[in-house]
């Protein structure tokens, strides 16, 4: 499950849960090692489509060690 958070005067956030282990992996098409590959690929495509819809979108996967720093910077 992912959660889109639209904020006033700040970039939109997307909390992507376990979809990826690092935000940089999704645009490269790298999927996590656990789960149904087809569903993971479909969800990744949906998330990347949101990135096109919301310029400046900040993706925050749950296990990404850089997520907190990127959240504070956004």
PyMOL Python script that loads the backbone (N, CA, C, O; Angstrom):
from pymol import cmd

cmd.read_pdbstr("""\
ATOM      1  N   UNK A   1       0.845  -1.162   0.000  1.00  0.00           N
ATOM      2  CA  UNK A   1       0.000   0.000   0.000  1.00  0.00           C
ATOM      3  C   UNK A   1       0.895   1.231   0.000  1.00  0.00           C
ATOM      4  O   UNK A   1       1.915   1.261   0.689  1.00  0.00           O
ATOM      5  N   UNK A   2       0.521   2.231  -0.760  1.00  0.00           N
ATOM      6  CA  UNK A   2       1.235   3.503  -0.795  1.00  0.00           C
ATOM      7  C   UNK A   2       0.276   4.607  -0.374  1.00  0.00           C
ATOM      8  O   UNK A   2      -0.943   4.459  -0.457  1.00  0.00           O
ATOM      9  N   UNK A   3       0.844   5.702   0.074  1.00  0.00           N
ATOM     10  CA  UNK A   3       0.038   6.826   0.537  1.00  0.00           C
ATOM     11  C   UNK A   3       0.573   8.102  -0.097  1.00  0.00           C
ATOM     12  O   UNK A   3       1.746   8.436   0.072  1.00  0.00           O
ATOM     13  N   UNK A   4      -0.281   8.817  -0.829  1.00  0.00           N
ATOM     14  CA  UNK A   4       0.073  10.087  -1.454  1.00  0.00           C
ATOM     15  C   UNK A   4      -0.317  11.210  -0.509  1.00  0.00           C
ATOM     16  O   UNK A   4      -1.461  11.284  -0.062  1.00  0.00           O
ATOM     17  N   UNK A   5       0.629  12.081  -0.206  1.00  0.00           N
ATOM     18  CA  UNK A   5       0.396  13.191   0.719  1.00  0.00           C
ATOM     19  C   UNK A   5       0.655  14.496  -0.031  1.00  0.00           C
ATOM     20  O   UNK A   5       1.800  14.853  -0.307  1.00  0.00           O
ATOM     21  N   UNK A   6      -0.432  15.200  -0.354  1.00  0.00           N
ATOM     22  CA  UNK A   6      -0.312  16.492  -1.030  1.00  0.00           C
ATOM     23  C   UNK A   6      -0.258  17.583   0.023  1.00  0.00           C
ATOM     24  O   UNK A   6      -1.127  17.674   0.890  1.00  0.00           O
ATOM     25  N   UNK A   7       0.780  18.412  -0.064  1.00  0.00           N
ATOM     26  CA  UNK A   7       0.993  19.466   0.929  1.00  0.00           C
ATOM     27  C   UNK A   7       0.932  20.828   0.255  1.00  0.00           C
ATOM     28  O   UNK A   7       1.286  20.969  -0.915  1.00  0.00           O
ATOM     29  N   UNK A   8       0.480  21.827   1.002  1.00  0.00           N
ATOM     30  CA  UNK A   8       0.411  23.180   0.483  1.00  0.00           C
ATOM     31  C   UNK A   8       1.802  23.796   0.481  1.00  0.00           C
ATOM     32  O   UNK A   8       2.481  23.812   1.507  1.00  0.00           O
ATOM     33  N   UNK A   9       2.222  24.300  -0.667  1.00  0.00           N
ATOM     34  CA  UNK A   9       3.497  25.010  -0.821  1.00  0.00           C
ATOM     35  C   UNK A   9       4.717  24.134  -0.562  1.00  0.00           C
ATOM     36  O   UNK A   9       5.801  24.653  -0.297  1.00  0.00           O
ATOM     37  N   UNK A  10       4.560  22.829  -0.633  1.00  0.00           N
ATOM     38  CA  UNK A  10       5.682  21.897  -0.476  1.00  0.00           C
ATOM     39  C   UNK A  10       5.480  20.756  -1.460  1.00  0.00           C
ATOM     40  O   UNK A  10       4.361  20.510  -1.910  1.00  0.00           O
ATOM     41  N   UNK A  11       6.575  20.050  -1.800  1.00  0.00           N
ATOM     42  CA  UNK A  11       6.428  18.927  -2.728  1.00  0.00           C
ATOM     43  C   UNK A  11       5.502  17.836  -2.175  1.00  0.00           C
ATOM     44  O   UNK A  11       5.406  17.632  -0.964  1.00  0.00           O
ATOM     45  N   UNK A  12       4.837  17.156  -3.083  1.00  0.00           N
ATOM     46  CA  UNK A  12       3.986  16.030  -2.718  1.00  0.00           C
ATOM     47  C   UNK A  12       4.865  14.859  -2.282  1.00  0.00           C
ATOM     48  O   UNK A  12       5.932  14.625  -2.850  1.00  0.00           O
ATOM     49  N   UNK A  13       4.406  14.136  -1.276  1.00  0.00           N
ATOM     50  CA  UNK A  13       5.130  12.970  -0.770  1.00  0.00           C
ATOM     51  C   UNK A  13       4.404  11.695  -1.198  1.00  0.00           C
ATOM     52  O   UNK A  13       3.178  11.676  -1.302  1.00  0.00           O
ATOM     53  N   UNK A  14       5.160  10.645  -1.442  1.00  0.00           N
ATOM     54  CA  UNK A  14       4.574   9.339  -1.692  1.00  0.00           C
ATOM     55  C   UNK A  14       5.278   8.332  -0.788  1.00  0.00           C
ATOM     56  O   UNK A  14       6.449   8.006  -0.985  1.00  0.00           O
ATOM     57  N   UNK A  15       4.541   7.850   0.200  1.00  0.00           N
ATOM     58  CA  UNK A  15       5.050   6.827   1.106  1.00  0.00           C
ATOM     59  C   UNK A  15       4.779   5.490   0.430  1.00  0.00           C
ATOM     60  O   UNK A  15       3.624   5.088   0.291  1.00  0.00           O
ATOM     61  N   UNK A  16       5.833   4.800   0.008  1.00  0.00           N
ATOM     62  CA  UNK A  16       5.658   3.609  -0.817  1.00  0.00           C
ATOM     63  C   UNK A  16       5.802   2.297  -0.053  1.00  0.00           C
ATOM     64  O   UNK A  16       5.822   1.231  -0.668  1.00  0.00           O
ATOM     65  N   UNK A  17       5.899   2.349   1.237  1.00  0.00           N
ATOM     66  CA  UNK A  17       5.957   1.117   2.029  1.00  0.00           C
ATOM     67  C   UNK A  17       7.087   0.206   1.597  1.00  0.00           C
ATOM     68  O   UNK A  17       8.237   0.635   1.504  1.00  0.00           O
ATOM     69  N   UNK A  18       6.764  -1.050   1.333  1.00  0.00           N
ATOM     70  CA  UNK A  18       7.762  -2.058   0.977  1.00  0.00           C
ATOM     71  C   UNK A  18       7.944  -2.227  -0.529  1.00  0.00           C
ATOM     72  O   UNK A  18       8.558  -3.201  -0.965  1.00  0.00           O
ATOM     73  N   UNK A  19       7.430  -1.313  -1.320  1.00  0.00           N
ATOM     74  CA  UNK A  19       7.530  -1.448  -2.771  1.00  0.00           C
ATOM     75  C   UNK A  19       8.983  -1.430  -3.244  1.00  0.00           C
ATOM     76  O   UNK A  19       9.321  -2.075  -4.237  1.00  0.00           O
ATOM     77  N   UNK A  20       9.831  -0.706  -2.546  1.00  0.00           N
ATOM     78  CA  UNK A  20      11.259  -0.649  -2.895  1.00  0.00           C
ATOM     79  C   UNK A  20      12.054  -0.472  -1.611  1.00  0.00           C
ATOM     80  O   UNK A  20      11.532  -0.043  -0.582  1.00  0.00           O
ATOM     81  N   UNK A  21      13.323  -0.814  -1.703  1.00  0.00           N
ATOM     82  CA  UNK A  21      14.196  -0.645  -0.542  1.00  0.00           C
ATOM     83  C   UNK A  21      14.942   0.683  -0.595  1.00  0.00           C
ATOM     84  O   UNK A  21      15.551   1.100   0.391  1.00  0.00           O
ATOM     85  N   UNK A  22      14.894   1.345  -1.747  1.00  0.00           N
ATOM     86  CA  UNK A  22      15.545   2.649  -1.919  1.00  0.00           C
ATOM     87  C   UNK A  22      14.843   3.362  -3.070  1.00  0.00           C
ATOM     88  O   UNK A  22      14.525   2.739  -4.082  1.00  0.00           O
ATOM     89  N   UNK A  23      14.601   4.646  -2.925  1.00  0.00           N
ATOM     90  CA  UNK A  23      13.864   5.412  -3.937  1.00  0.00           C
ATOM     91  C   UNK A  23      14.536   5.388  -5.303  1.00  0.00           C
ATOM     92  O   UNK A  23      13.853   5.455  -6.324  1.00  0.00           O
ATOM     93  N   UNK A  24      15.854   5.294  -5.340  1.00  0.00           N
ATOM     94  CA  UNK A  24      16.579   5.298  -6.612  1.00  0.00           C
ATOM     95  C   UNK A  24      16.385   4.008  -7.408  1.00  0.00           C
ATOM     96  O   UNK A  24      16.671   3.977  -8.605  1.00  0.00           O
ATOM     97  N   UNK A  25      15.907   2.950  -6.765  1.00  0.00           N
ATOM     98  CA  UNK A  25      15.757   1.673  -7.457  1.00  0.00           C
ATOM     99  C   UNK A  25      14.525   1.628  -8.355  1.00  0.00           C
ATOM    100  O   UNK A  25      14.538   0.950  -9.383  1.00  0.00           O
ATOM    101  N   UNK A  26      13.473   2.331  -7.989  1.00  0.00           N
ATOM    102  CA  UNK A  26      12.226   2.256  -8.763  1.00  0.00           C
ATOM    103  C   UNK A  26      12.381   2.779 -10.186  1.00  0.00           C
ATOM    104  O   UNK A  26      11.962   2.093 -11.119  1.00  0.00           O
ATOM    105  N   UNK A  27      12.965   3.967 -10.402  1.00  0.00           N
ATOM    106  CA  UNK A  27      13.094   4.442 -11.786  1.00  0.00           C
ATOM    107  C   UNK A  27      13.966   3.532 -12.648  1.00  0.00           C
ATOM    108  O   UNK A  27      13.842   3.538 -13.873  1.00  0.00           O
ATOM    109  N   UNK A  28      14.846   2.751 -12.024  1.00  0.00           N
ATOM    110  CA  UNK A  28      15.698   1.819 -12.768  1.00  0.00           C
ATOM    111  C   UNK A  28      15.008   0.489 -13.014  1.00  0.00           C
ATOM    112  O   UNK A  28      15.565  -0.387 -13.676  1.00  0.00           O
ATOM    113  N   UNK A  29      13.796   0.330 -12.485  1.00  0.00           N
ATOM    114  CA  UNK A  29      13.040  -0.892 -12.703  1.00  0.00           C
ATOM    115  C   UNK A  29      13.458  -2.056 -11.816  1.00  0.00           C
ATOM    116  O   UNK A  29      13.057  -3.195 -12.058  1.00  0.00           O
ATOM    117  N   UNK A  30      14.264  -1.781 -10.788  1.00  0.00           N
ATOM    118  CA  UNK A  30      14.679  -2.841  -9.877  1.00  0.00           C
ATOM    119  C   UNK A  30      13.579  -3.090  -8.860  1.00  0.00           C
ATOM    120  O   UNK A  30      13.110  -2.167  -8.195  1.00  0.00           O
ATOM    121  N   UNK A  31      13.179  -4.331  -8.749  1.00  0.00           N
ATOM    122  CA  UNK A  31      12.098  -4.719  -7.843  1.00  0.00           C
ATOM    123  C   UNK A  31      12.688  -5.386  -6.602  1.00  0.00           C
ATOM    124  O   UNK A  31      13.765  -5.980  -6.666  1.00  0.00           O
ATOM    125  N   UNK A  32      11.982  -5.288  -5.471  1.00  0.00           N
ATOM    126  CA  UNK A  32      12.458  -5.996  -4.283  1.00  0.00           C
ATOM    127  C   UNK A  32      12.416  -7.506  -4.512  1.00  0.00           C
ATOM    128  O   UNK A  32      11.715  -7.990  -5.400  1.00  0.00           O
ATOM    129  N   UNK A  33      13.165  -8.232  -3.712  1.00  0.00           N
ATOM    130  CA  UNK A  33      13.259  -9.674  -3.907  1.00  0.00           C
ATOM    131  C   UNK A  33      12.096 -10.472  -3.364  1.00  0.00           C
ATOM    132  O   UNK A  33      12.052 -11.687  -3.558  1.00  0.00           O
ATOM    133  N   UNK A  34      11.153  -9.838  -2.693  1.00  0.00           N
ATOM    134  CA  UNK A  34      10.046 -10.566  -2.066  1.00  0.00           C
ATOM    135  C   UNK A  34       8.724 -10.083  -2.653  1.00  0.00           C
ATOM    136  O   UNK A  34       8.465  -8.881  -2.707  1.00  0.00           O
ATOM    137  N   UNK A  35       7.896 -11.015  -3.086  1.00  0.00           N
ATOM    138  CA  UNK A  35       6.581 -10.655  -3.610  1.00  0.00           C
ATOM    139  C   UNK A  35       6.374 -11.185  -5.010  1.00  0.00           C
ATOM    140  O   UNK A  35       7.277 -11.758  -5.620  1.00  0.00           O
ATOM    141  N   UNK A  36       5.184 -10.986  -5.499  1.00  0.00           N
ATOM    142  CA  UNK A  36       4.845 -11.433  -6.853  1.00  0.00           C
ATOM    143  C   UNK A  36       5.382 -10.421  -7.852  1.00  0.00           C
ATOM    144  O   UNK A  36       4.978  -9.259  -7.845  1.00  0.00           O
ATOM    145  N   UNK A  37       6.282 -10.857  -8.699  1.00  0.00           N
ATOM    146  CA  UNK A  37       6.990  -9.975  -9.631  1.00  0.00           C
ATOM    147  C   UNK A  37       6.033  -9.152 -10.493  1.00  0.00           C
ATOM    148  O   UNK A  37       6.247  -7.954 -10.681  1.00  0.00           O
ATOM    149  N   UNK A  38       5.000  -9.770 -11.007  1.00  0.00           N
ATOM    150  CA  UNK A  38       4.067  -9.064 -11.893  1.00  0.00           C
ATOM    151  C   UNK A  38       3.369  -7.925 -11.142  1.00  0.00           C
ATOM    152  O   UNK A  38       3.250  -6.815 -11.662  1.00  0.00           O
ATOM    153  N   UNK A  39       2.910  -8.203  -9.920  1.00  0.00           N
ATOM    154  CA  UNK A  39       2.245  -7.168  -9.123  1.00  0.00           C
ATOM    155  C   UNK A  39       3.220  -6.067  -8.715  1.00  0.00           C
ATOM    156  O   UNK A  39       2.862  -4.890  -8.714  1.00  0.00           O
ATOM    157  N   UNK A  40       4.443  -6.444  -8.370  1.00  0.00           N
ATOM    158  CA  UNK A  40       5.454  -5.446  -8.013  1.00  0.00           C
ATOM    159  C   UNK A  40       5.765  -4.542  -9.196  1.00  0.00           C
ATOM    160  O   UNK A  40       5.883  -3.327  -9.038  1.00  0.00           O
ATOM    161  N   UNK A  41       5.898  -5.130 -10.380  1.00  0.00           N
ATOM    162  CA  UNK A  41       6.178  -4.335 -11.582  1.00  0.00           C
ATOM    163  C   UNK A  41       5.022  -3.396 -11.898  1.00  0.00           C
ATOM    164  O   UNK A  41       5.240  -2.240 -12.260  1.00  0.00           O
ATOM    165  N   UNK A  42       3.802  -3.885 -11.762  1.00  0.00           N
ATOM    166  CA  UNK A  42       2.615  -3.059 -12.017  1.00  0.00           C
ATOM    167  C   UNK A  42       2.533  -1.895 -11.026  1.00  0.00           C
ATOM    168  O   UNK A  42       2.249  -0.761 -11.413  1.00  0.00           O
ATOM    169  N   UNK A  43       2.781  -2.179  -9.765  1.00  0.00           N
ATOM    170  CA  UNK A  43       2.751  -1.128  -8.741  1.00  0.00           C
ATOM    171  C   UNK A  43       3.857  -0.110  -8.976  1.00  0.00           C
ATOM    172  O   UNK A  43       3.647   1.090  -8.802  1.00  0.00           O
ATOM    173  N   UNK A  44       5.028  -0.582  -9.368  1.00  0.00           N
ATOM    174  CA  UNK A  44       6.141   0.331  -9.654  1.00  0.00           C
ATOM    175  C   UNK A  44       5.795   1.245 -10.815  1.00  0.00           C
ATOM    176  O   UNK A  44       6.077   2.442 -10.764  1.00  0.00           O
ATOM    177  N   UNK A  45       5.186   0.699 -11.860  1.00  0.00           N
ATOM    178  CA  UNK A  45       4.762   1.536 -13.000  1.00  0.00           C
ATOM    179  C   UNK A  45       3.748   2.590 -12.547  1.00  0.00           C
ATOM    180  O   UNK A  45       3.813   3.734 -12.996  1.00  0.00           O
ATOM    181  N   UNK A  46       2.829   2.228 -11.680  1.00  0.00           N
ATOM    182  CA  UNK A  46       1.829   3.180 -11.174  1.00  0.00           C
ATOM    183  C   UNK A  46       2.492   4.291 -10.382  1.00  0.00           C
ATOM    184  O   UNK A  46       2.138   5.461 -10.526  1.00  0.00           O
ATOM    185  N   UNK A  47       3.445   3.928  -9.554  1.00  0.00           N
ATOM    186  CA  UNK A  47       4.166   4.928  -8.757  1.00  0.00           C
ATOM    187  C   UNK A  47       4.945   5.870  -9.672  1.00  0.00           C
ATOM    188  O   UNK A  47       4.932   7.083  -9.462  1.00  0.00           O
ATOM    189  N   UNK A  48       5.611   5.335 -10.667  1.00  0.00           N
ATOM    190  CA  UNK A  48       6.370   6.182 -11.587  1.00  0.00           C
ATOM    191  C   UNK A  48       5.447   7.093 -12.395  1.00  0.00           C
ATOM    192  O   UNK A  48       5.838   8.205 -12.750  1.00  0.00           O
ATOM    193  N   UNK A  49       4.240   6.643 -12.687  1.00  0.00           N
ATOM    194  CA  UNK A  49       3.262   7.496 -13.378  1.00  0.00           C
ATOM    195  C   UNK A  49       2.868   8.675 -12.484  1.00  0.00           C
ATOM    196  O   UNK A  49       2.669   9.787 -12.973  1.00  0.00           O
ATOM    197  N   UNK A  50       2.759   8.434 -11.191  1.00  0.00           N
ATOM    198  CA  UNK A  50       2.469   9.531 -10.256  1.00  0.00           C
ATOM    199  C   UNK A  50       3.599  10.555 -10.244  1.00  0.00           C
ATOM    200  O   UNK A  50       3.356  11.756 -10.123  1.00  0.00           O
ATOM    201  N   UNK A  51       4.827  10.080 -10.368  1.00  0.00           N
ATOM    202  CA  UNK A  51       5.976  10.986 -10.399  1.00  0.00           C
ATOM    203  C   UNK A  51       5.865  11.930 -11.594  1.00  0.00           C
ATOM    204  O   UNK A  51       6.275  13.087 -11.504  1.00  0.00           O
ATOM    205  N   UNK A  52       5.318  11.451 -12.707  1.00  0.00           N
ATOM    206  CA  UNK A  52       5.112  12.312 -13.864  1.00  0.00           C
ATOM    207  C   UNK A  52       3.975  13.298 -13.650  1.00  0.00           C
ATOM    208  O   UNK A  52       3.986  14.398 -14.203  1.00  0.00           O
ATOM    209  N   UNK A  53       3.004  12.906 -12.856  1.00  0.00           N
ATOM    210  CA  UNK A  53       1.833  13.757 -12.599  1.00  0.00           C
ATOM    211  C   UNK A  53       2.130  14.840 -11.556  1.00  0.00           C
ATOM    212  O   UNK A  53       1.556  15.927 -11.608  1.00  0.00           O
ATOM    213  N   UNK A  54       3.012  14.545 -10.627  1.00  0.00           N
ATOM    214  CA  UNK A  54       3.349  15.475  -9.536  1.00  0.00           C
ATOM    215  C   UNK A  54       4.831  15.821  -9.600  1.00  0.00           C
ATOM    216  O   UNK A  54       5.651  15.161  -8.962  1.00  0.00           O
ATOM    217  N   UNK A  55       5.185  16.865 -10.376  1.00  0.00           N
ATOM    218  CA  UNK A  55       6.595  17.255 -10.471  1.00  0.00           C
ATOM    219  C   UNK A  55       7.181  17.521  -9.069  1.00  0.00           C
ATOM    220  O   UNK A  55       6.540  18.147  -8.225  1.00  0.00           O
ATOM    221  N   UNK A  56       8.380  17.042  -8.849  1.00  0.00           N
ATOM    222  CA  UNK A  56       9.018  17.224  -7.554  1.00  0.00           C
ATOM    223  C   UNK A  56       8.598  16.207  -6.511  1.00  0.00           C
ATOM    224  O   UNK A  56       8.974  16.320  -5.344  1.00  0.00           O
ATOM    225  N   UNK A  57       7.808  15.197  -6.928  1.00  0.00           N
ATOM    226  CA  UNK A  57       7.335  14.171  -6.000  1.00  0.00           C
ATOM    227  C   UNK A  57       8.507  13.567  -5.233  1.00  0.00           C
ATOM    228  O   UNK A  57       9.526  13.205  -5.820  1.00  0.00           O
ATOM    229  N   UNK A  58       8.351  13.464  -3.923  1.00  0.00           N
ATOM    230  CA  UNK A  58       9.367  12.862  -3.074  1.00  0.00           C
ATOM    231  C   UNK A  58       8.872  11.466  -2.695  1.00  0.00           C
ATOM    232  O   UNK A  58       7.881  11.323  -1.979  1.00  0.00           O
ATOM    233  N   UNK A  59       9.575  10.434  -3.187  1.00  0.00           N
ATOM    234  CA  UNK A  59       9.205   9.056  -2.875  1.00  0.00           C
ATOM    235  C   UNK A  59       9.955   8.613  -1.622  1.00  0.00           C
ATOM    236  O   UNK A  59      11.169   8.784  -1.511  1.00  0.00           O
ATOM    237  N   UNK A  60       9.207   8.042  -0.685  1.00  0.00           N
ATOM    238  CA  UNK A  60       9.774   7.650   0.598  1.00  0.00           C
ATOM    239  C   UNK A  60       9.461   6.184   0.906  1.00  0.00           C
ATOM    240  O   UNK A  60       8.486   5.891   1.598  1.00  0.00           O
ATOM    241  N   UNK A  61      10.288   5.257   0.391  1.00  0.00           N
ATOM    242  CA  UNK A  61      10.102   3.854   0.746  1.00  0.00           C
ATOM    243  C   UNK A  61      10.396   3.631   2.230  1.00  0.00           C
ATOM    244  O   UNK A  61      11.255   4.301   2.804  1.00  0.00           O
ATOM    245  N   UNK A  62       9.697   2.708   2.836  1.00  0.00           N
ATOM    246  CA  UNK A  62       9.801   2.485   4.282  1.00  0.00           C
ATOM    247  C   UNK A  62      11.197   2.076   4.733  1.00  0.00           C
ATOM    248  O   UNK A  62      11.619   2.458   5.825  1.00  0.00           O
ATOM    249  N   UNK A  63      11.922   1.315   3.930  1.00  0.00           N
ATOM    250  CA  UNK A  63      13.220   0.790   4.356  1.00  0.00           C
ATOM    251  C   UNK A  63      14.396   1.569   3.768  1.00  0.00           C
ATOM    252  O   UNK A  63      15.546   1.157   3.916  1.00  0.00           O
ATOM    253  N   UNK A  64      14.119   2.677   3.111  1.00  0.00           N
ATOM    254  CA  UNK A  64      15.174   3.480   2.494  1.00  0.00           C
ATOM    255  C   UNK A  64      15.912   4.260   3.586  1.00  0.00           C
ATOM    256  O   UNK A  64      15.301   5.087   4.263  1.00  0.00           O
ATOM    257  N   UNK A  65      17.207   4.015   3.768  1.00  0.00           N
ATOM    258  CA  UNK A  65      17.940   4.711   4.829  1.00  0.00           C
ATOM    259  C   UNK A  65      18.070   6.215   4.592  1.00  0.00           C
ATOM    260  O   UNK A  65      18.410   6.956   5.514  1.00  0.00           O
ATOM    261  N   UNK A  66      17.803   6.674   3.366  1.00  0.00           N
ATOM    262  CA  UNK A  66      17.903   8.113   3.083  1.00  0.00           C
ATOM    263  C   UNK A  66      16.545   8.814   3.166  1.00  0.00           C
ATOM    264  O   UNK A  66      16.475  10.026   2.966  1.00  0.00           O
ATOM    265  N   UNK A  67      15.478   8.087   3.453  1.00  0.00           N
ATOM    266  CA  UNK A  67      14.118   8.655   3.425  1.00  0.00           C
ATOM    267  C   UNK A  67      13.944   9.799   4.425  1.00  0.00           C
ATOM    268  O   UNK A  67      13.393  10.841   4.072  1.00  0.00           O
ATOM    269  N   UNK A  68      14.396   9.626   5.646  1.00  0.00           N
ATOM    270  CA  UNK A  68      14.211  10.673   6.660  1.00  0.00           C
ATOM    271  C   UNK A  68      14.931  11.957   6.263  1.00  0.00           C
ATOM    272  O   UNK A  68      14.391  13.050   6.432  1.00  0.00           O
ATOM    273  N   UNK A  69      16.120  11.830   5.746  1.00  0.00           N
ATOM    274  CA  UNK A  69      16.893  13.012   5.310  1.00  0.00           C
ATOM    275  C   UNK A  69      16.194  13.709   4.148  1.00  0.00           C
ATOM    276  O   UNK A  69      16.125  14.938   4.121  1.00  0.00           O
ATOM    277  N   UNK A  70      15.668  12.937   3.178  1.00  0.00           N
ATOM    278  CA  UNK A  70      14.981  13.534   2.040  1.00  0.00           C
ATOM    279  C   UNK A  70      13.661  14.170   2.477  1.00  0.00           C
ATOM    280  O   UNK A  70      13.257  15.192   1.922  1.00  0.00           O
ATOM    281  N   UNK A  71      12.995  13.585   3.454  1.00  0.00           N
ATOM    282  CA  UNK A  71      11.761  14.173   3.979  1.00  0.00           C
ATOM    283  C   UNK A  71      12.057  15.526   4.626  1.00  0.00           C
ATOM    284  O   UNK A  71      11.341  16.498   4.386  1.00  0.00           O
ATOM    285  N   UNK A  72      13.083  15.590   5.423  1.00  0.00           N
ATOM    286  CA  UNK A  72      13.448  16.859   6.073  1.00  0.00           C
ATOM    287  C   UNK A  72      13.876  17.919   5.079  1.00  0.00           C
ATOM    288  O   UNK A  72      13.671  19.111   5.309  1.00  0.00           O
ATOM    289  N   UNK A  73      14.464  17.496   3.984  1.00  0.00           N
ATOM    290  CA  UNK A  73      14.938  18.443   2.961  1.00  0.00           C
ATOM    291  C   UNK A  73      13.809  18.920   2.054  1.00  0.00           C
ATOM    292  O   UNK A  73      13.974  19.902   1.330  1.00  0.00           O
ATOM    293  N   UNK A  74      12.664  18.240   2.085  1.00  0.00           N
ATOM    294  CA  UNK A  74      11.594  18.597   1.130  1.00  0.00           C
ATOM    295  C   UNK A  74      10.638  19.624   1.716  1.00  0.00           C
ATOM    296  O   UNK A  74       9.686  20.032   1.050  1.00  0.00           O
TER     297      UNK A  74
END
""", "prot")
cmd.dss("prot")
cmd.show_as("cartoon", "prot")
cmd.util.cbc("prot")
cmd.orient("prot")
